[in-house]
Amino acid sequence: MIELSLVLLTGVAAGVLNSVGGGGTFVALPALVAVGLSPVTANAVARIALVPGAVTGAWVYRREIAPVGAASAIALTATSVVGSGVGACLLLVLPASSFESASPWLLAFATVVLALGRRLSRVVSQVSARSAGMSPRAVLIGQFLIAAYGGYFGGAVGILMMALWSIGLGLDTAAGNPMRITQLAAVFLTSGVLFLFTSDALHTPLLLAALLVGATAGGFAGAHLARRLPARLLRGVLLATATVTTVLYFLRG
């Protein structure tokens, strides 16, 4: 019961984080590993459980979705689905040791992106403002690569999307948030469905159910919470969580 309660609360936190700025993997993955799952299985369980929260968040923002540059919402979503599927297949095909070795570095990469993403976006946006910005093809290629990373790991994938859009198109973070949540849902739904039928996630039904219920509630609450709390506070909480998780993973390894 203690483990289930921990996983349930972790799911709530992960769902909230994904809705307000991304980063649910930072709390879901280490919590599942802590209760005894292998990193690969924990990643699959986390992805499946975070799907309803991501979809719920996208539903809340459904009337506020706007295109990203000249790329249509349909093209962007289709690219996210294909890219996520490729990344998920890589996780399933490659040896488990590959993911276990890479996970601390993936967490570190995602943490650095989170910490420096806004500064980098500001600098590059000033430069790109003098040009026409990324072409629709370039946006879709970048989205495919980010979605593939999301299908394989998922940490800070929503933040990477916003970085790409703000750097390449000068898109405002607040204006792009509805589309970010929608694409996050597409990435998680695609990889989650694949993991549901091809991984060991169903071998731990109670943990999966607890994380799923928590993440769904957190995703719905987080989508509303994001509109009220200061962005700086939300980002600070996420950055602190990411940093602590990354350090613990390196110490564990």
N, C-alpha and C positions, 0 to 999 in steps of 0.2 A: 504493500500500500504506500509506503514511503517513496519507493521508486516511481510508482504510477503518479503520485501527487507531484513529485518533482518534474516529471515529464509533462504533466498537464500544465503546470505553471510555466514551464519552458515554452510550451506551445503557444500560450497566450503572449508571452514576451516576443517570441519569434514572429507571430502574426502581426503584432503591433509594429515592430521594427520594419517589417516588409512594407507595411502600408504607409508609414510616415517617412521612410527614406531608404529602405533596403537594409539588408544585413541580418535577416532572420537566421541564416545559416550559422552565423557567429555564435548563437546561443544553442540552437537545436543540435548541431553536430557534436560538440563536446559533451553535452548532457547525455546524449544517447551512447556515446563511447564510454562515459563514466558509469553507466548502468550495465555495461558488459557487451555491447554490440561491437562488431568489427567496424573500422572506419568506412569501408565500402557499403556494408549493410546499413550503417547509421546514416550515410549520405542518401541512400535510396529511401529509407523510412522517412527521413526529414523532408525529402522532396515530395513524396506522396502526401504527407500530412500537411504540407504548406500549400498544396494546390487549392483547397477550398477557401482558405483565407485570402490567397491572391485573387481568386475568381470573385470572391465577395467584394474585395476592395475595388476591383475593376467595375463591378456592377454599380457600386456607389457613385463612381465617376463617369458612368456611361454617357451622360448627357454633356460632358465637358471635354470629350476627346477631340483634339484638333490634329491635323496632319503635321508631320515633321518635315519641314521644308517642302520640296516638291514631291517627295515620296508619299504615296497614298497609304492610308491606314491598312488597307487590304494587303498591299505589297509588303509593308513592313511586318505585318503579322505573319504572313506566309513565310517570310525570311526567318523570323524568329522560330517558327515551328520546325522548319528544315534544319536550321542550325542547332537547335536544342536536341533534335533527334540524333544528329551526328555526334554531338558531345556525349549524350547518354550511351550511345553504342560504344564509344571509345572507353567509357568507364566499365562497361560490361565485358568488353573484349580484352582489354589490357589486363595484365596480372594485378592481383589485389595489392601486391607489394609496391607497385608503381604509384598507386593512389596514396598509400600509407606514407611513402617517402615524400610525395609531392604536397600533401595536405598542409603541413606547416608553412611551406613556401607559398602556397596558394593563399593561405590566410594572411601571410605577411604582405603579399602583393596587394590583396584586397584592402588591407589596412592602410598601406601607403597611398593607394588610390583615394581612399576615403579622407586621409589627412591632407593630401596635397591637391586633390582634384579641383577644388574651387579656385585655388591660386593659379594652378595651371590653366584652368578654363579662362580665367580673367585675362591672363597674359596673352594666351593664344587667340582669344576672341578679339582683343585689340588689334592683333595682326590680321586676323581673317576678316575683320570688318572692312578692310580696304579692298577685299576681293569679293567675288560673287558667292563665296562659300562652297561647300561640298556639292557635287552633282548628285542627283538621285541614285545613280549607280554606286557612287562612293559611299553614300549613306547606307545602302542595302548591303554592300560588302562588309562595312564595319559592323552593321547589325548582325550579320551572319556569324562573324568571328566572336562577337560578344555572346550571342546566343549559344554557340558551341561551347564556349567557356562555361556558360550557365548550365548547360545540360550535363557537363562533366563535373562541375563543382558547385557553382551557384553563389558563392560568397561575393557580395557587393556587385552582383551583375546589374542591378537596377542603377547603382551609382555610376557604373561604367557607361551605361546607356546615356544618362544625363550628361556625363562628361563628353561623350562623342557628339551629342546634339548641340551642347553649348559651345564646344570648341569649333565644330565644323559649320554650324549654322547660326551661332549666336542666339540660340533659343533660350528664353528665360526659364529658370528652374520651375517656378510655380506654374507657368503656362504649360510646360512639358510634363508635369507630374501625372495628369490623367493618362496620357499615352504611355508613360513609363510603367505605371501600374498595370495597364492593359497588356503591354509586351511582357512584363514579368509574369503575368498570368499565363500567357501563351507558352513561354519557356518552361515554366513549372508544370503546366498541364501536359505538355508533350512528353517531357522526361519522366514525369510522375506516372503516366499511363504505361510507358515502356517498363519502368522499374516495377510496377505493380505485377506484371505478368512474367518478368524475366529475372527478378532478383529474389533474395531471401527475405524480403520485407514482410511477407505474409506469415513467416515463421514466428513472428513476435506480434501477434494480433492485439494484445492488450496495450503494449507500448505504442503501437501504431494508432490505436483508437484514442488513447489519452492525448497524444500529440496532435492528432487531427482535430479533436474537439476543442482543445485549447487554441490551436492556430486559427480555426474558423472564427471563434469568438474574438480573438485578438485582431484578426484582419478586419472584421467589421468595426470594432471599436477604434482601431488605429486610423482607419480612413476618415472617421469623424474627428478624432483627436488631432490629426495633422492640420486641420483647419483652425484650431484654436491656440495651440501651444506655439511659443516662439521657435523659429527654425533653428536658431543658435543652440537652444537648449536640447532639442531633439538630436541635432548633429553631435553635440558634446556627449550625450549619453551613448550614442552609437559608437563614437570613436573610442570612448573609454572601454566599452564592451569588447570591441574588436582588438584593442591593444592587449588587454588582459588575456583574452582567449589565445591570441597568437603567442604570447610569452609562455603561457601554460603548455601549449602544444610543443614548443621547442624544448621546454624543460622535460616534458614527458618523453620526447623522442631521444 
